Amino acid sequence: MYQKRWFQTLIVLMLVLLIFLLFRETQYMFHPIYTYIGAIALPFIIGGLLYYISRPLMHILEAYKVPRIAAILIIFVLFIVLIYLVITYIAPIAQEQFTRFIDSTDEWSLEVQSIIESWQNNQVIIPDQLSEPIDNATDSLINFAKDFAVGLPNFIFTLIAQIVQFVFLLVLVPFFLFYMLKDGDKLQPFLTQFFKEKRAKSLDRLLKRMDHTLSSFIQGQLTVSLCVGVLLYIGYVIIGLPYSLSLALFGMLTNVIPFAGPYLAVVPAILVAFFQDPMMVLYVIIIMIIAQQIEGNLISPNIMGKALQIHPLTIITLILAAGSIAGFIGLLFAIPFYAIVKTIVAHFYEEAFHSKEI
């Protein structure tokens, strides 16, 4: 009986359940570990993103016989120059546009109220039974704008405190990035040395596939988002849309979210266009369609290729599930996490199929 597969499976399940129950009863003992992991998680993730972004440049520099340490220092200098340019030239314009956008919310709410009151007085478009819900919605919008304006100073102070905390956390980012660039290629040999030759080769192939999946997603998604942001900015400037830089930056950031990002990006642009000139809403939609067509048919296929091979329906399902479970963080990490899991499962399936053929 002890050799039966069902009995062995039952024992494994019981052990897993026992470990889970023990962990649940003693999880307070792991609180310091959770705190430590939480403190280094964000800098480690940012360092990993920067690693995958800058690794191709390091390989190019090494191809020209530049020593690795010198190549890493060049990359750090380029990052510093890029941050300086953003802070000096882009951030002030975006901040000024964002401030004007906030100041315009009161004016927009009053304009909406005026339009609705005009409709109600004419009694042409809005029936009596809809008047009360519309009044409530208008009052809610005005109250929201007032509450937002009153709470804005507290929000700014809280934001500054979080930024200061974030800056202290980012002290670890250069540390992680330096050693990832310096010793990143030593990880695979280090892990495979503990296994026999056959399993070591299998693990080496798996790690390379996982690395390729992550690099394809991160480098591709960031490049695509940057291109979309540039396209949106050019289009917004051409049609004369206010806050064009801030709206384009918002579109670039939201485009990092697969599938849902482009739809989120167009919402504030449509609102701004509506209060500027209702006809401009059509121009914004046309610009978004053109940008998405260029991204979907030209940029993404050439930059990301078919490395991920994830069906659109799967992406939608993952986005909806991850968003409801983990919020914005879930939206960001759902697709790469699924891609890694899919790579692991596909690898072991191919290994098992190959061993059966032999």
N, C-alpha and C positions, 0 to 999 in steps of 0.2 A: 504493500500500500504506500510505503514511503517513497517509492520510485514513480508513483503515478503523477502525471502532470497536473491533474486537477488538485491533488493534495498539496503539491509544491506551490501552485498558484494560490491556494487558500492560505497557506502559511505566509507567503509574501504579503498578501492583502492584510492579514492579521497583524503582521509586523509593522506595515505602513500605518495602519490604524492606531496601533499602540504608540508609535513614534509621534503621530499627530496629537494624540491625547496628552502624552507627556509634555510635548512642546506647548500645548495650550495651557496646561496647568503651571508651567514654569517659565512662561514667556516674559514675566517681569525680570527674570535674571538676564534676559538678553536686551533689556532697555538701553544700557550703555552702548551695546553694539549697534542698535538701531540709530542712536544719536550720532555715533561716529560715522556710520554709513551715510546718514542724512547730511552730515556736514561736508563730506567729500564727494557726494554723488553729483551735485551740480557742476563743480569745477572739473570733475572727471569726464562728465558727458561733454562739456564745452571743449575740453582738451581733446577728446576723441573726434569731435566734429572738425576742429581746426587741424587735427592730424590728417584726416582724410582729405581736407581741402588743400593742405600744403604739401602733402607727400609727393604728388606728381611733380611739383616744382623742385623738390629736393632731388628726385631722380634725374630730372633734366640737368640740374647743376652738377650732379655727380657724373653724368655722362660727359661733361666738359672738364673732367678731372679736378673738380672742386672738392676738397676734403669735406667729409660729412659735417664736422663741427662748424666749418666756415659756411657751409650751405645752410645749416640751421640758424646761424647768426644772421645771415642775409635774409632769411625768411622772417625772423623776429623784427629786423629793421623795416622790412616791407609792411609788416602788420602795424608797427608803430606809425609809419608814414601814412598808412591808410586810415588809421584811427584819427590821426591829427587832421587829415583832410576832411573827414566826415564831421568832426567837431567844429572845425573852422568854417567850412563852407556850406555844408548841407544842414547840420543841426540848427543853426540860427534861423534859416529860412523856414524849416519845418516847424520850429517852435513858434515863430511869428504867425504862420498860417494856422497852426492849431489853436493859438490864443484867439485869433479872429474868428475861427470856427466856433469856439465856445461862446464868444460874445454874441454871435449871431443867433444862438438858440432862442433867446428871448424874443428877438425880432421875428423869427420864423413862427414861433408859437402864436404870437399876436396876429400874424398874417393868416395863419390857418384859422384862428378864431374869427377873424374878419370875413374870410371867405365863407365859412360855415354859416355865420349870421346872415350874410347876404343871401345865401341859398334858402335859409329858413324864412327870411322875410318875403322872398319871391314865391315860396310855396310851390315851386315847380319841380325841383329835383328830389327833395327830401320829404317824404310823407311825415305826418304828425307822429306816427308811432315810432319813427326813428329819431325824432328830435331829442328825446331824453337820453338815449344811449350816446348820441353824438355829443350832447352837452357834457355828459360825464367823461367821455373820452377827452374832450377839449380841456376840461378842468384838470383832469389827471395829467395831461401833457404840460399845462402851464405850471401846476404844482411841482411836477418833476423838474422842470427847468429852474424854478425858484429854489427848490431843495438842493439841486445840483450846484447852483451858484453859491448858496449859503455854505454848503459842505465842501466847496472847492478848496478853501485854505487848509482844512484838516486833511483833506485828501492829498494836498501837495506836501504837507509836513510828513504824513505817513509814507508817501512815495519817496521823499528824500531819505527818510530813515531806512527804508528798504534798499534804496540805492547804495547807501553807505555800507550796509551789511553785505550787499552784493559785491561791492568793491573789495571788501576784506576777503570774501570767498574767492574772488577772482585772482587773489594773490597765488593761489594754488594752480591756476590754469597754466601759466608759463612753465611751472615745474613739471606738471603732467605732460604738457606738449613737448618740452625739451627731451624728456626721456622716452616718450613714444616715438619721436623722430629718430632719436639716437639708437634705441635698442628695440624698436618695433619688430624688425625682421628676425630677432632672436627668440621671439615667443614660440613660434612653431617648432624649431629644433628643441627648445627647452621642454615642451610638452610631450613631444614624440619620443624623447629619450627614455621614458619610463615604460615603453611598450616594446613588445617583440616586433621583428621586422615587418611582418604582414600587417599587424594592427597599426604599427607606426606609419606605414605608407597610407593606409586607409584614413587615419586621423589627419595626416598631412594634407591629403586631398580634400577632406572635409573643411579644414581650417582655411585652405585657399579659396574654396567655393564660398564660404561664409564671408571672408574678407572681400572677395569680388562682389558679392551681393551688397554688402554694406557700402563699399566705395562707390558702386554704380548708383545706388539710391541717393547717398548724401551729396556726392559731387554733381550728379545729374539734377537732383531736385533744386539745389541751390543755384546752379547755373540757369536752369529753366526759370526759376522765380526771378532772378536778376534780369533776364531777357524780357520777361513779361512786364516787370516794373518799368523798364526803359520804354517799351512799346506803349504802355499806358500813359507814361509821362509825356511822350511825344504827341500822342493823340489828344490828351487833355489840353496841352499848350496850344495845339492847332485850333481847337474849337473854343478856346478862351475860357475854360472852366476854372473857377476860383479854387484856390487851395490845391493846385494841380500836383505840386511836389508831395504834399502830405498824403493826398489820395493815392498817388502812384506808389509811395512807400508802403502805405497800408495794403494796397493790392499785391505788392511784392511779398510782404510778410505773410499774408493770408494764403498766397499761392503755394506756400510750403505745405499746407494741408491738402492732401490728395483729394480730388474730386470736388469737395465742398468749398475749397479755397476760392476759386474763381467766382462763385456765386456770392460769397461773403464780401469779396473785394468790390463788387459793383454796387452794393447797397448804399454806402455813404455817398458815392459819386452820383447816384441817381437822385438822392435827396437834395444834394447841393444843386444839381442841375435843375431840379424841379422848381426850387425857389429862385433860381437865377432866370430861367426861361424854360417853360414846359417843353418847348420844342427841342431844347438841348438834351432832354432825357433820351430822345431817339438817337442823338449823336453819340451819347455815352454808351448806349446799348450796341450801336454799330461798332464803336471802337473796341468794346469788350469782345464782340464776336470775331472781329478781325484778329485781335491779339490771340484769342484762343485757337483760331484756325491756324495761325502761323505757328503757335506753340505746339499744337497737336499734330500737325502734318509736316512740319519742317524741323523745329528745334528739338522736341522730345525724341523723335525717332533717331536723330543723328547723335544726340548727346547720351541719352539713357539706353537707346536701343531696346532690345527685348530681354534685358538681363533679369528683370523681376518676373515677367510672364504671369501677371495676376489679372484675372478676369475683372472687368468693371463691376459686375454684380457682386463679386467678392469684396471689392474695395468699398462699395456702398454699405454692404452688411457690416464690414469691419468698422467703418467710420461711425455708423449709427450705434453699434454696440459699445465701442470704445468711448465715444462721447458721452453716452449715458452712464457708463461705469466710472470713468476717470476724468471726465471733463475735457478741458483743452489739452492737457498733457496726453490723454488717451488719443486725441485726434492726431497729435504729432508723432507718437511712437507706435501706433497700431500697425501701420503698413510695414515699417522696417522690422518690427518684431515678428509679424506674420511671415515676412519674406525669409527671415532667418530660420524660423521653425519649419517652413516649407523646404528650405535647402537641406536642413538636417534630415527630415523625413525622407526626402527624395534620395539623399545620399545612402542612407541605410537600406532603402528599398532596392536601389540599384546594386548595392553590395550583395544583398541577399539573393537577388535574381542572378547576378553574375556567378555567385558561388554554386547555385543550383545547376547552371549550365555547365560548369566545370565538373 
